Amino acid sequence: MKSKTRITVLNHILALNLDVNIWSARKKLTPYDFGETQLPPEELASLGSKRVCNPEDLRIFGTLKSRAFNMLDRHGVRFLGGWAIPEKVAEEITNELVAIQKEFFAAKEEFLSRYDQAVQDWIRLHPGWEKLIGSSTVSAEYVRSRIGFKWQFFKLAAPDKNSVKKGLKEEVNNLGFTLFDEIAKAATDTWNRCYAGKVKVSHKALSPLRSIHDKLNGLSFVDPRVLPITDLLQTAFEKIPSRGFIRNENLLMLQGVVSLLREPALLVENAQQILDGSSAEDLLENLVAAPQQPIAEDIPENPKQQTTAQAATQQIDSHGLW
């Protein structure tokens, strides 16, 4: 009897779903809103929506949602509509989510306490349109039901039947190239903010690279080429003097590392070289010596798309990870 294939990556992750609901403060426009005005037929044009409250009053909720998403992106990788989170950092992530949730709920109660006044203020800001806005207001309790912040962790297990397991296995196989693409996006942002055109940088420029390193280190089990990349970054950090501006060869080295991180296929290729026996030291020396190459700026938003990282990942053995 053949042994059952195990998707071993699932042993190390929890799937996390974050559910953040924010009231849109919008209601659909209807022909009634325009009285006797002649409107085009629906097959020609459709009406939009009207705001019944100042969107500035709701900005805090979007800000907190973005903070939660950014935090999860730093620790995990997008997976099954949510995130794959290393199980060992689940408690840390929960604590951070709880802190954001407390701010979210405090902002919710503060907004609801002045909701009626906020609607009246919005009406006063738009004289002549009182009826249009007033006819679409909703109660504070309705708004309360439309603002929420919650999350769920799941422990996944592959089904016994291969035919049923196929879809989940494909998602797990995709984790590697999804991770490399996410790293490329973070590195591109880091390049634009910290390294492009610079002749010297402060140690603050290392912070986003350390975040990338921490993310890769926490997710090293999703692909055999991840760990060599963390080693490469750690070796680069150790070469940087502890004080003073970073310049000359050290800056060239960091710029080369960031450029490498921006190119998923090239990153995978260099990681494989380390797996095959090359040293991180040698690769860093090559980065300093090599001329800068043009860097592709556009990275697909959809991890399902065929990318250079995916193509490279599909050509290399999984080393028993899936």
Sequence and secondary structure as in RCSB ss.txt:
>XXXX:A:sequence
MKSKTRITVLNHILALNLDVNIWSARKKLTPYDFGETQLPPEELASLGSKRVCNPEDLRIFGTLKSRAFNMLDRH
GVRFLGGWAIPEKVAEEITNELVAIQKEFFAAKEEFLSRYDQAVQDWIRLHPGWEKLIGSSTVSAEYVRSRIGFK
WQFFKLAAPDKNSVKKGLKEEVNNLGFTLFDEIAKAATDTWNRCYAGKVKVSHKALSPLRSIHDKLNGLSFVDPR
VLPITDLLQTAFEKIPSRGFIRNENLLMLQGVVSLLREPALLVENAQQILDGSSAEDLLENLVAAPQQPIAEDIP
ENPKQQTTAQAATQQIDSHGLW
>XXXX:A:secstr
       GGGGTEEEEEEEEE    EEE  GGGGTT     TTT    EEESS GGGGHHHHHHHHHHHHHHHHH
 EEETTEEEEEGGGHHHHHHHHHHHHHHHHHHHHHHHHTHHHHHHHHHHTSTT HHHHHTT   HHHHHHT EEE
EEEE     SSHHHHHHHHHHHHHHHHHHHHHHHHHHHHHIIIIITT SEE GGGGHHHHHHHHHHHHTGGG TT
HHHHHHHHHHHHHHS SSS EEHHHHHHHHHHHHHHT HHHHHHHHHHHHTT  HHHHHHHHHHS          
S TTS  HHHHHHHTS  TT  
